[in-house]
Amino acid sequence: MNDAIRNQIESLDTLRLPELQARFAEVLGEATRCPNKAFLIRRITAALEARADAAAPYEAAFLLNECFRERDQVVRHKPRER
């Protein structure tokens, strides 16, 4: 989980109920009239973490690809002679 997601989750505690309901709709894509702040915070947090976890493999693959690309530019190996 990156710092941006962590900051978003920490800021949920300061939101009022209507703001939490709006944030719930924004993150989960469905409206809610639930009056339970703890439930809303828990669901929003889970959705944000799931979104971050889903993006993690793609980010890792991208970074790994960049490392290999940089390595290939720096180190040039001669082909083996047989």
Residue pairs with C-beta under 8 A, 6 or more apart in sequence:
1 49
1 52
2 52
5 48
5 49
5 51
5 52
8 48
9 44
9 45
9 48
9 49
12 20
12 23
12 41
12 44
12 45
13 41
15 23
17 35
17 37
17 40
20 37
20 40
20 41
20 44
21 31
21 32
21 33
21 34
21 40
23 40
23 44
24 30
24 31
24 32
24 34
24 40
24 43
24 44
25 31
25 32
27 44
27 47
27 48
28 43
28 44
28 47
32 40
34 40
